[in-house]
Amino acid sequence: MDITGLRAVLAVRLSNLTDETTSPARQKAITSGHADRPVVAVVEDLDVSASMVGPFDRPELGQWLREPKSHDYDALVFWRADRAIRSMTDMFALTAWGMRTVR
């Protein structure tokens, strides 16, 4: 599948936000480098544990997974899979959501 030109939401998540962390900046830089497509938004859920909070319940990402915003973009871009999910239950829910929103 050619993904050139797809509208992307770059998602950044970090469990423990401290003054010393550089992870959010690194995640944005890496995902931006892979997003050779229009970037619709960069959502940041900082100080949010994926083990405790599923993707749909996160303050920022959750808004982009619910209607009507889910039709404003074509791709979610994460630095690594563990930035998106930490459980197979959440992976199943995110995959099922993606299958429903495919146009």
The 8 nearest C-alpha neighbors of each residue, nearest first, counted from 0:
[[1, 2, 3, 5, 4, 74, 73, 101],
 [0, 2, 3, 4, 5, 36, 35, 74],
 [3, 1, 5, 0, 4, 36, 74, 35],
 [4, 2, 5, 1, 36, 35, 34, 6],
 [3, 5, 36, 2, 6, 37, 35, 1],
 [6, 4, 36, 73, 2, 3, 7, 37],
 [5, 7, 72, 37, 73, 38, 36, 39],
 [8, 6, 74, 38, 72, 39, 75, 73],
 [7, 9, 40, 75, 39, 41, 38, 76],
 [10, 8, 41, 76, 75, 7, 42, 77],
 [9, 11, 42, 77, 41, 76, 43, 8],
 [10, 12, 43, 42, 26, 44, 23, 9],
 [13, 11, 44, 45, 82, 43, 10, 14],
 [12, 14, 45, 46, 15, 47, 16, 44],
 [13, 15, 48, 46, 47, 45, 16, 12],
 [16, 14, 46, 13, 17, 47, 45, 48],
 [15, 17, 46, 45, 13, 14, 20, 18],
 [16, 18, 19, 20, 15, 46, 21, 45],
 [17, 19, 20, 16, 21, 15, 22, 23],
 [20, 18, 17, 21, 16, 22, 15, 23],
 [21, 19, 17, 22, 18, 16, 23, 15],
 [20, 22, 24, 23, 25, 19, 18, 26],
 [21, 23, 25, 24, 20, 26, 13, 27],
 [24, 22, 26, 25, 21, 27, 11, 13],
 [23, 25, 27, 22, 26, 21, 28, 29],
 [26, 24, 22, 28, 27, 23, 29, 21],
 [25, 27, 23, 29, 24, 28, 78, 22],
 [28, 26, 24, 30, 25, 29, 31, 23],
 [29, 27, 25, 31, 26, 30, 24, 32],
 [28, 30, 32, 26, 31, 27, 25, 78],
 [31, 29, 33, 27, 32, 78, 28, 26],
 [32, 30, 34, 28, 33, 29, 27, 9],
 [31, 33, 29, 30, 34, 28, 35, 27],
 [34, 32, 30, 31, 35, 29, 76, 36],
 [33, 35, 31, 36, 32, 30, 7, 38],
 [36, 34, 33, 3, 37, 32, 4, 31],
 [35, 37, 4, 34, 5, 3, 6, 38],
 [38, 36, 6, 7, 39, 4, 5, 35],
 [39, 37, 7, 40, 6, 8, 36, 34],
 [38, 40, 8, 7, 6, 37, 72, 41],
 [41, 39, 8, 38, 42, 9, 7, 10],
 [40, 42, 9, 8, 10, 43, 39, 11],
 [43, 41, 10, 59, 60, 11, 40, 9],
 [44, 42, 11, 45, 12, 10, 59, 41],
 [43, 45, 12, 59, 47, 11, 58, 13],
 [46, 44, 13, 47, 12, 43, 16, 14],
 [45, 47, 14, 15, 16, 13, 48, 44],
 [48, 46, 14, 45, 44, 13, 49, 12],
 [47, 49, 14, 50, 51, 52, 46, 13],
 [50, 48, 52, 51, 85, 84, 53, 47],
 [51, 49, 48, 85, 52, 86, 53, 84],
 [50, 52, 48, 49, 53, 47, 85, 14],
 [53, 51, 49, 48, 50, 56, 57, 54],
 [52, 54, 56, 55, 49, 89, 57, 51],
 [53, 55, 56, 57, 61, 60, 52, 83],
 [56, 54, 61, 53, 57, 64, 60, 62],
 [55, 57, 61, 53, 54, 52, 58, 60],
 [58, 56, 61, 54, 60, 59, 55, 52],
 [57, 59, 61, 60, 56, 44, 62, 55],
 [60, 58, 61, 62, 42, 57, 44, 43],
 [61, 59, 63, 62, 57, 42, 58, 64],
 [60, 62, 55, 57, 64, 56, 63, 59],
 [61, 63, 60, 65, 64, 59, 58, 68],
 [64, 62, 60, 68, 61, 65, 69, 59],
 [65, 63, 61, 69, 62, 55, 60, 66],
 [64, 66, 62, 63, 69, 67, 68, 61],
 [67, 65, 68, 69, 64, 70, 63, 62],
 [66, 68, 69, 70, 65, 71, 63, 64],
 [69, 67, 66, 71, 70, 63, 65, 64],
 [68, 70, 66, 64, 67, 71, 63, 65],
 [69, 71, 68, 72, 67, 66, 73, 100],
 [70, 72, 68, 69, 73, 67, 39, 6],
 [73, 71, 6, 70, 7, 74, 69, 8],
 [72, 74, 6, 5, 7, 75, 71, 70],
 [75, 73, 7, 72, 6, 8, 76, 5],
 [74, 76, 8, 7, 9, 77, 10, 73],
 [75, 77, 9, 10, 8, 74, 30, 7],
 [78, 76, 10, 79, 9, 82, 30, 83],
 [77, 79, 26, 30, 29, 82, 76, 80],
 [80, 78, 77, 81, 82, 83, 26, 76],
 [79, 81, 83, 82, 84, 77, 78, 85],
 [82, 80, 84, 83, 79, 85, 49, 78],
 [81, 83, 80, 12, 79, 84, 77, 78],
 [84, 82, 81, 80, 77, 54, 85, 49],
 [85, 83, 81, 49, 86, 89, 82, 90],
 [86, 84, 50, 81, 49, 87, 89, 83],
 [87, 85, 88, 89, 84, 90, 50, 49],
 [86, 88, 90, 89, 91, 85, 84, 92],
 [89, 87, 91, 86, 90, 92, 85, 93],
 [88, 90, 92, 86, 87, 91, 84, 93],
 [91, 89, 87, 93, 88, 92, 94, 84],
 [90, 92, 94, 88, 89, 93, 87, 95],
 [93, 91, 89, 95, 90, 94, 96, 88],
 [94, 92, 96, 90, 95, 91, 89, 97],
 [93, 95, 97, 91, 96, 92, 90, 98],
 [96, 94, 98, 92, 97, 93, 91, 99],
 [95, 97, 93, 99, 94, 98, 92, 100],
 [98, 96, 94, 100, 95, 99, 93, 101],
 [97, 99, 95, 96, 101, 100, 94, 93],
 [100, 98, 96, 97, 101, 95, 102, 94],
 [99, 101, 97, 98, 102, 96, 69, 70],
 [102, 100, 98, 99, 97, 73, 96, 70],
 [101, 100, 99, 98, 70, 73, 97, 69]]
